Amino acid sequence: MTIGPVSTSAQSMLLISQLNQDNITLNQTQEQIATGLTSTTYGGIGDQTAALESAQAGVDATTAYQAAAQLGLNQVNLQASQLTQLSTLASQLQQDITSAVANNSGATLMSDASSIYDQVTQILNSQDSNGNYIYGGDQSNTPPVTTTSLSDLASLSSVSQAFTSGTVKGSVKVGAGQTVQVGLLASSIGSGILQTLADVANFNNGASGNFGTTLTGAQSTFLSNEIPTAQAASDTVNAISGQNGDTYQELQTALTTQQSMNTLYTGFVSNIQNVNMASAISNLNLDQTALQAATEVTAQLNQVSLLNYLSPTTSG
């Protein structure tokens, strides 16, 4: 007769089941430490799945809103710099006209006007890093000012014909239901300056024109009447510059709000999804100990025989 192990099949299956469960638990803990996540599947999160999905959607949305707000801020900052330059040019044009009247001399007026025209149109036709015309509105693939010189401008029957910019200003969505208009149109900014320049050029080309070293009475009268027009053009640019500043503040507030919301949603995701590393490492040590103990017990049980429990016989 063969004396086999004491353990029954049921006992062995129970121990093997426990061994497998300990191994699964150990693998899960090791994965948590490797990924930093409680689980890489929704099944491992359980009834918190809906909350996690909602929080992650919040993270994604606020991240997109932040990007849009920052894009808007970049454009508004660029516009602020260029509006400052345009304001300086508008003031310079007014000063040139005023000085011509005060000095009774228009010797350099037309060369100054031509230089101002070139600088103004260069700004109005400026492009962003993607090649889009900043002040083109919904026609951003076309230069908003078509004339190439002051004489070209003067040849038009209306200054409005010099502009091809669209009518829709660019905007960015910086929050749920919150859109901020950031774009500006070349025609809105530059019409006043170009109108003043066209007036001066057309008068100079007329019968009473050809400004020289000494102004005639008609020339002096015309230029004196043009000073308020130049001032109005400068005021228009300054007003738009102020509005651009208000837009900057609105975008900055929106960006700060979305950053705060993003931090909040990220915290929600972290609380649900991210593992407590100190706790996970502690669990890893316990899991390894439990697995080792289960392995040893299973191995020992399979080796136990009735012979271990029989007392040795003595010969008499």
Beta strands, then each sheet from edge to edge (+ up, - down):
strand 1: 171-175
strand 2: 178-181
sheet 1: 1+ 2-
end
